[in-house]
Amino acid sequence: MKKHLLALLIGFSSVTAASSVVAADVDFPHLETVGIGEVVATPDMAEFTVQIVEEQETAQQAKQAADKVVVAFHQRLKEMGVSRNDIESGNIQLNPQYSYPKNSKPKLEGYRATRTITVRVFELEKLNEILDGALGDGINRINQISLKVKDEARYQEAARLAAIKDAQQKAKSLAAGFGEHIDGVWQIRYHNGPSQPPVLMRAMLMDSSMESQASYQDSEIVIRDQVDVVFRLEE
């Protein structure tokens, strides 16, 4: 007599039903496991984005004002040892600015120029100094600071292997606990782990207080990976 169908779904509470293995119409004994792998890394680089916004009477004046800030900021970054290849400047955006008087036609008040610059820093001990220095260069806003690791692929691979091992160990333990035996893998579903959770400081106004002594090097990044596996059981 065939053994009864054994279907076991094992996972962390944070794993939703939608992310589980779909094994519909499986007519042989099997069990399902969700393997989770995590690797903790120390950040060794940062990426941040700043925004320059200038409003002037004419489009040319607004552009010139924004360009002046960009040049000063690029010079500061160069003096701090940031390579030109690690600086990405977006195209300038020029938009007319109107006021809307009551019972009257819109009135042109001037033009707004906006530039966005993304910078990668590989010496974290200089990050606070670079951000503080942006104040004097006319930077209006820091939109995001992300702490990262340079060799992300290596850490992601380690997390993936840990997830595979986790799925295998769960399957062996469960099968043995129920007096069953694994007879190979029937289905694998891979969920690429989310990008390393960055430390974010969104929409931080440059005139707000900044903890210049904050140590980004003391932060930790958790890199995750997941694999869902359906194992066949011996009949």
N, C-alpha and C positions, 0 to 999 in steps of 0.2 A: 504493500500500500504506500502510496506517495505520502510524503510528509505534508503536513498542512503548510499553507503559504505563510511565510514569516516575513512581515514587513515592519521594519523598525526605522523610525526617523529620529536621529539623534542630532541635536544642534544646540547652540547657545540661545539664550532667551532673546538676544538681540537680532537673531536671524528670523526674518518673517516667513510666513507660509509661502509668499510669492517667490522667495528665493530658494525654496527647497527643490529637490530633484523631482521631476515629473516622470513617473514611470507607469503611465497608463497602459492598460491592456497587457501587463506582464503576467503571464500564466505559469510561471515557475517560481519555486521558492527563492526568495531574495531578501536582502536587507539594504537599507539606505543609510549612509552616514554623511555628515557635513564636516569636512576638515577645515579647521581654522589655523592659520599660521600668523604669528606676529614677531616682528624684529624691532628692537629698540635701538635707535641710532642717535648719535650726538650731532647736531647741525654743524656744518663746516662752511656754510655760505648762506647768503641772504639775497633775496630779490625784492625790490620795492619799486613802487610807481608814484611819481609826483605829478602834480598838475600846475600849470601856470595859466592864470586868467588875468588878462589886462583889458580894461575898458577905456577907450579914447574917443574923441569926437569923429575921427576919420578912420577908415579901415587901414590905411597906411600907417597911421600913428599907433594903432593898436598892434599891428604886426611888428613894427619896430620895437615897441616896448616889450613884447613877448620875446622877440629874438634876442634882445639885450639880456634878459634874464637867463635864457638858454645858454648863451655864450658864457656868462659869468659862472653858471652852474657847471658847465662842461670844464671850464678852467679849474674850478675847485676840485672836481673829481680827478682831473689829471694830476693835480698837485698831491692828491691823497693816494696816488698810485693805482687808480682805477683805469683799466685798459679801455681804449676807445671801442674795442669789440664787445665790451660788456655794457655798453650804453646804447639804448634804442630810443630814438626820438620819433614820435609820431608826427604826421603832417599837421600843419596849423589849420585851425578852423576859425573862420571869420563869420560872425553873425550880427546882423543889424539889431539894435535894441530900440524898442518903441515904448512910448508911454501912450496911454489911452484916456485922454481927457473926456469927461462926461459931455455927451452931446456934441462931440467934435471928432474930426478925423484923427487917426493915429499919428503921433508925432515922432519923427526919428530923433532919438537922443544921442546916438553914437554907435560905436561898433565894439563887439567883444571878440578878442582873440584868445584862443585856447590851445595850449600845447601840452602833450603828455610825454613823459620820459620814464622809461623803465631801466633800472640799474641793477646789475649783479655785483655783489661784494663778496670777495673770497677771503677777506681778513675781517672777521667779525669784531675784533677789538676796535676797529675803526668805524663801525657802523653808527654808533651814537654821535661821534664827531662829525661824520658826514651829514647826518640828519640835522644836527644842531646848526651846522654851517649853512644849510639850505635857507635858514631864516634870513640871513644877510643877502642872499642872492635873489630874493623876491619870490621864492616858491610859496604858493598859496595853500596847497593841500597835499597831504600824503594819503593816498587812497588805500594802500595795502603794503604790509611788510610780511614776507613769507620766509620762514627759516627752512632751509633745505640741506640735502646732502649731495655732494658732487657726483658720487658713484651710486645713484639711485637704483640703477638696474641690478647691481650686485645685491643690494639689500632686498629688492623685490624678489629676486630669484631665491634668496635664503628663506623669505617668508613663504614662497610657493612650495618649496621642498618641505618646510615645516607643516604646511597644510596637508600635503600628500601623506606625510607620515602620520599626522593626526587622524586622518580618515582611515588609514590602514589599521592603526592601533585600535580604534574604536570598533571597527568591523571584527577584528580577531577576538577582542574581548567579549563582544556581544554574542558572536557565534559560539564561542566556548561556553559562555554562561548558559546558553540554551541547549547545549549539547549538539550543536551543529558544526558544520565544517564549510569553510569558504571554498568555492569552486571557480574562482576567477572573477574578473570584472565584466559587467554587462554594459554599463553606461558611465561616462564621465562628463560632468558639466562644470566648466571652469568659469569662475567669477573673478575677473581681474580686480584685484584689490584697489580701493580708492587711492588716489595719490596721497602721499604722506600728508597727514594733517598739518597744514602750516599754522604757525602762530600769526594771527592776523591782528592788525591794528587798522581798522577800516575808517575811512573818512576822518582821520585825525587832523584837526586844525593845527596849523603850525604855531599859532599863538597860545595853544594850550600848554600846560606844564608837561614836561617830559622828564622821566627819571633817567638822568644821564648816567647813573651808576648801574642801571639795569644790566644784568649779565645775560646776554643771549646765549653765551656758550654753555650756561648751566641748563638750558632747555633740553628736552628730549623729544624725539620724533618717533611715533609708532607707525611702522609700515606693515600693512595687513594684506593677506591673500586668502582666498577661499576656493575650495573644490568640493563639489557634491558628487558622490559616487554611489552607484548601485552595484552591489556585489551579488553574484549568483551563489546560491547554496547547493550543496550536494543533495541530490534527491535519493 
